[in-house]
Amino acid sequence: AEYMGQFQHFMMPHLAEEPDTKDMLVNAFKVFDKNGTGMLQTAELKHVMTSLGERYTDDEFAQLVKGHDINGQIKYEPFAERLLLSYQRLGDELVSA
Protein backbone atom coordinates (compact mmCIF):
# COMPACT_ATOMS: atom_id res chain seq x y z
CA ALA A 1 0.00 0.00 0.00
CA GLU A 2 1.20 3.46 -0.83
CA TYR A 3 0.86 4.81 2.74
CA MET A 4 3.64 2.49 3.88
CA GLY A 5 6.03 3.62 1.16
CA GLN A 6 7.72 6.52 2.88
CA PHE A 7 8.38 4.72 6.15
CA GLN A 8 9.57 1.65 4.26
CA HIS A 9 11.94 3.80 2.23
CA PHE A 10 13.31 5.26 5.44
CA MET A 11 13.74 1.86 7.09
CA MET A 12 15.03 -0.25 4.17
CA PRO A 13 18.73 0.60 4.67
CA HIS A 14 18.47 -0.34 8.35
CA LEU A 15 16.60 -3.55 7.59
CA ALA A 16 19.20 -4.62 5.05
CA GLU A 17 21.99 -4.19 7.61
CA GLU A 18 20.33 -5.36 10.81
CA PRO A 19 19.44 -9.03 11.30
CA ASP A 20 17.60 -8.18 14.53
CA THR A 21 15.40 -5.47 13.07
CA LYS A 22 12.34 -6.44 15.12
CA ASP A 23 14.30 -5.93 18.32
CA MET A 24 15.71 -2.70 16.94
CA LEU A 25 12.26 -1.37 16.10
CA VAL A 26 10.70 -2.52 19.39
CA ASN A 27 13.57 -0.94 21.32
CA ALA A 28 13.05 2.31 19.43
CA PHE A 29 9.38 2.28 20.42
CA LYS A 30 10.30 1.43 24.04
CA VAL A 31 12.12 4.76 24.31
CA PHE A 32 8.72 6.43 24.08
CA ASP A 33 6.99 3.94 26.42
CA LYS A 34 7.66 5.89 29.59
CA ASN A 35 5.39 3.69 31.74
CA GLY A 36 6.75 0.37 30.44
CA THR A 37 3.29 -0.85 29.40
CA GLY A 38 4.17 -2.10 25.93
CA MET A 39 1.75 0.50 24.56
CA LEU A 40 2.17 3.85 22.85
CA GLN A 41 -0.40 6.57 22.39
CA THR A 42 -1.43 6.52 18.73
CA ALA A 43 -0.95 10.29 18.46
CA GLU A 44 2.55 9.99 19.93
CA LEU A 45 3.43 7.23 17.46
CA LYS A 46 2.33 9.48 14.59
CA HIS A 47 4.42 12.32 16.02
CA VAL A 48 7.48 10.05 16.36
CA MET A 49 7.16 8.73 12.82
CA THR A 50 6.69 12.18 11.34
CA SER A 51 9.66 13.49 13.31
CA LEU A 52 11.70 10.77 11.60
CA GLY A 53 10.75 12.26 8.26
CA GLU A 54 7.55 10.37 7.50
CA ARG A 55 4.65 12.32 6.00
CA TYR A 56 1.21 10.79 6.31
CA THR A 57 -2.22 12.15 5.67
CA ASP A 58 -4.68 11.32 8.43
CA ASP A 59 -6.19 8.62 6.20
CA GLU A 60 -2.80 7.07 5.41
CA PHE A 61 -1.87 6.92 9.08
CA ALA A 62 -5.28 5.46 9.96
CA GLN A 63 -4.62 2.68 7.42
CA LEU A 64 -1.14 2.12 8.82
CA VAL A 65 -2.42 1.53 12.36
CA LYS A 66 -5.69 -0.16 11.38
CA GLY A 67 -6.27 -3.17 13.59
CA HIS A 68 -3.60 -2.01 16.04
CA ASP A 69 -5.21 1.16 17.40
CA ILE A 70 -7.24 0.25 20.49
CA ASN A 71 -8.83 3.23 22.21
CA GLY A 72 -6.04 5.56 21.09
CA GLN A 73 -3.20 3.20 22.01
CA ILE A 74 -1.07 0.74 20.08
CA LYS A 75 0.66 -2.35 21.44
CA TYR A 76 3.93 -1.71 19.66
CA GLU A 77 5.48 -5.18 19.50
CA PRO A 78 2.79 -6.66 17.19
CA PHE A 79 2.75 -3.36 15.30
CA ALA A 80 6.52 -3.65 14.75
CA GLU A 81 5.99 -7.18 13.37
CA ARG A 82 3.41 -5.83 10.92
CA LEU A 83 5.76 -3.09 9.75
CA LEU A 84 8.59 -5.58 9.25
CA LEU A 85 6.36 -7.94 7.24
CA SER A 86 5.42 -5.02 5.04
CA TYR A 87 9.11 -4.13 4.56
CA GLN A 88 9.89 -7.75 3.72
CA ARG A 89 7.15 -7.79 1.07
CA LEU A 90 8.46 -4.52 -0.37
CA GLY A 91 11.98 -5.96 -0.51
CA ASP A 92 10.67 -9.09 -2.25
CA GLU A 93 8.86 -6.90 -4.79
CA LEU A 94 11.99 -4.85 -5.43
CA VAL A 95 14.10 -7.98 -5.92
CA SER A 96 11.61 -9.60 -8.31
CA ALA A 97 11.01 -6.40 -10.32
Residue pairs with C-beta under 8 A, 6 or more apart in sequence:
1 63
2 60
3 56
3 57
3 59
3 60
3 61
3 63
3 64
4 64
4 83
4 86
4 90
5 90
6 53
6 54
6 55
6 56
7 49
7 54
7 64
7 83
8 86
8 87
8 90
10 52
10 53
10 54
11 21
11 25
11 83
11 87
12 87
12 90
12 91
14 21
14 24
15 21
15 84
15 87
15 91
16 91
18 24
21 84
21 87
22 80
22 81
22 84
25 80
25 83
25 84
26 76
26 77
26 80
29 40
29 45
29 76
29 77
29 79
29 80
30 76
32 40
32 44
32 45
32 48
33 39
33 40
33 76
38 75
38 76
38 77
39 73
39 74
39 75
39 76
40 48
40 73
40 74
40 76
41 72
41 73
41 74
42 65
42 69
42 72
42 73
42 74
43 72
45 65
45 74
45 76
45 79
46 56
46 61
49 56
49 61
50 56
56 64
62 69
65 74
65 79
68 74
68 75
68 78
68 79
68 82
